[in-house]
């Protein structure tokens, strides 16, 4: 991902209300982002705990969506899987997020939703190396396929927000 200025980031949100844009706070890590190591920028709002943000590049332009988290499941004894990074986790670490569609559809109340890591840490999750099982050998392409899959699924979700 190419570096995104604060002004570009703030103007990239396609489904944000004026109030949400006023209240938008960049994550503390924004100044430390290694742009060449991420395909999207995602964070939870520190002041509005059920709000999140997701920004990715589409045709080399930043496109951002405001997310709303549903209440997490109470049980951690079940497994859940993030639909972006395909990381399986305890169910209380995966949350249903919805996003208002852009434009008229969003103003009419239409949304799109998916299950995501509760802390929106998908970029880090796909880059973690899982411990190898005894006698397991993994090719170097395994990590790249996870990263590429995350990038494709993230763009597809954001494009779904843009769709009529």
C-alpha positions as CSV (number, residue, x, y, z in Angstrom):
1,X,0.0,0.0,0.0
2,X,1.3,3.5,-0.8
3,X,1.5,6.0,2.0
4,X,-1.8,7.9,2.6
5,X,-1.8,11.4,4.0
6,X,-4.2,12.4,6.8
7,X,-6.2,14.5,4.4
8,X,-6.5,11.7,1.9
9,X,-7.5,9.3,4.6
10,X,-10.2,11.6,6.0
11,X,-11.7,12.3,2.6
12,X,-11.6,8.6,1.6
13,X,-14.7,7.5,3.5
14,X,-17.5,6.7,1.2
15,X,-20.2,5.9,3.7
16,X,-19.5,8.3,6.6
17,X,-21.9,10.9,7.9
18,X,-20.6,14.4,8.6
19,X,-20.7,13.7,12.3
20,X,-18.7,10.5,11.9
21,X,-16.1,12.4,9.9
22,X,-15.9,15.1,12.7
23,X,-15.4,12.5,15.4
24,X,-12.9,10.4,13.4
25,X,-9.6,10.0,15.2
26,X,-6.7,8.3,13.5
27,X,-5.2,5.4,15.3
28,X,-2.2,6.0,17.5
29,X,-0.2,3.8,15.3
30,X,-0.9,5.9,12.2
31,X,2.5,7.7,12.3
32,X,4.3,4.3,12.6
33,X,2.6,2.4,9.8
34,X,5.0,0.6,7.5
35,X,3.0,1.2,4.4
36,X,4.8,-1.4,2.3
37,X,3.8,-4.1,4.8
38,X,0.0,-3.4,4.8
39,X,-2.7,-3.8,2.2
40,X,-5.3,-2.0,4.3
41,X,-5.5,0.2,7.3
42,X,-8.1,-0.8,9.9
43,X,-8.7,0.3,13.5
44,X,-11.4,0.6,16.2
45,X,-12.5,4.0,17.4
46,X,-11.2,4.6,21.0
47,X,-14.1,6.8,21.9
48,X,-17.0,5.0,20.1
49,X,-16.1,1.3,20.9
50,X,-18.6,-0.1,18.4
51,X,-17.2,1.9,15.5
52,X,-14.4,0.8,13.3
53,X,-12.7,2.0,10.1
54,X,-11.3,0.1,7.1
55,X,-9.3,1.8,4.3
56,X,-7.8,0.1,1.3
57,X,-6.6,1.1,-2.2
58,X,-8.9,0.6,-5.2
59,X,-7.3,1.7,-8.5
60,X,-4.5,3.3,-6.4
61,X,-6.9,5.6,-4.6
62,X,-7.8,5.2,-0.9
63,X,-11.4,4.1,-0.2
64,X,-12.5,3.9,3.4
65,X,-15.6,2.6,5.0
66,X,-17.0,3.1,8.5
67,X,-17.9,-0.1,10.3
68,X,-20.3,-0.8,13.1
69,X,-19.7,-3.8,15.4
70,X,-22.5,-6.0,16.7
71,X,-22.3,-7.2,20.2
72,X,-19.7,-10.0,20.5
73,X,-20.9,-13.5,21.3
74,X,-20.7,-14.3,25.0
75,X,-19.0,-17.7,24.6
76,X,-15.4,-18.1,23.9
77,X,-15.8,-21.9,23.8
78,X,-16.9,-21.8,20.1
79,X,-14.7,-21.0,17.2
80,X,-15.2,-18.2,14.7
81,X,-13.4,-17.2,11.6
82,X,-12.7,-13.8,10.1
83,X,-13.9,-13.5,6.6
84,X,-11.0,-11.3,5.5
85,X,-7.9,-12.9,6.9
86,X,-9.4,-16.4,7.4
87,X,-8.0,-16.7,10.9
88,X,-9.9,-19.0,13.2
89,X,-10.2,-17.7,16.7
90,X,-12.4,-18.1,19.8
91,X,-15.8,-16.8,18.9
92,X,-15.5,-13.8,21.3
93,X,-12.6,-12.5,19.2
94,X,-14.6,-12.5,15.9
95,X,-17.3,-9.9,15.5
96,X,-20.0,-9.2,13.0
97,X,-19.3,-5.8,11.4
98,X,-21.7,-4.0,9.2
99,X,-21.2,-1.0,6.9
100,X,-23.8,1.3,5.4
101,X,-23.7,1.2,1.6
102,X,-22.4,4.3,-0.1
103,X,-24.7,6.8,-1.7
104,X,-28.5,6.6,-1.9
105,X,-28.6,2.9,-0.9
106,X,-26.9,3.7,2.4
107,X,-29.2,6.7,3.1
108,X,-32.1,4.3,2.6
109,X,-30.6,2.0,5.4
110,X,-29.0,-0.7,3.2
111,X,-25.9,-2.3,4.8
112,X,-23.5,-5.1,4.1
113,X,-21.9,-7.2,6.8
114,X,-19.2,-9.7,7.5
115,X,-17.4,-11.4,10.3
116,X,-14.0,-9.7,11.1
117,X,-11.4,-10.0,13.8
118,X,-12.8,-8.0,16.7
119,X,-9.6,-5.9,17.0
120,X,-9.4,-5.5,13.2
121,X,-5.9,-6.9,13.3
122,X,-6.2,-8.9,10.1
123,X,-3.0,-7.3,8.6
124,X,-0.9,-8.6,11.4
125,X,-2.7,-12.0,11.6
126,X,-1.8,-13.0,8.1
127,X,1.8,-12.2,8.6
128,X,2.1,-14.3,11.8
129,X,4.0,-17.5,11.3
130,X,2.0,-20.4,12.8
131,X,4.2,-22.9,14.6
132,X,5.1,-25.9,12.5
133,X,3.8,-29.3,13.5
134,X,6.4,-32.0,13.9
135,X,7.9,-32.9,10.5
136,X,5.8,-30.2,8.8
137,X,7.5,-28.3,5.9
138,X,5.9,-25.2,4.5
139,X,6.7,-23.4,1.3
140,X,7.5,-19.7,1.4
141,X,4.5,-19.0,-0.8
142,X,2.1,-19.9,2.0
143,X,2.4,-16.5,3.7
144,X,2.1,-14.7,0.4
145,X,-1.0,-16.5,-0.5
146,X,-2.6,-15.5,2.9
147,X,-1.5,-11.9,2.3
148,X,-2.8,-11.8,-1.2
149,X,-6.1,-13.4,-0.2
150,X,-6.6,-10.8,2.5
151,X,-6.0,-8.0,0.1
152,X,-8.4,-9.4,-2.5
153,X,-11.2,-10.1,0.1
154,X,-10.7,-6.6,1.6
155,X,-11.1,-4.9,-1.7
156,X,-14.1,-7.1,-2.5
157,X,-15.8,-6.1,0.8
158,X,-15.2,-2.4,0.2
159,X,-16.4,-2.7,-3.4
160,X,-19.5,-4.3,-2.0
161,X,-20.1,-1.1,0.1
162,X,-19.8,0.9,-3.1
163,X,-22.2,-1.3,-5.1
164,X,-25.8,-0.2,-5.7
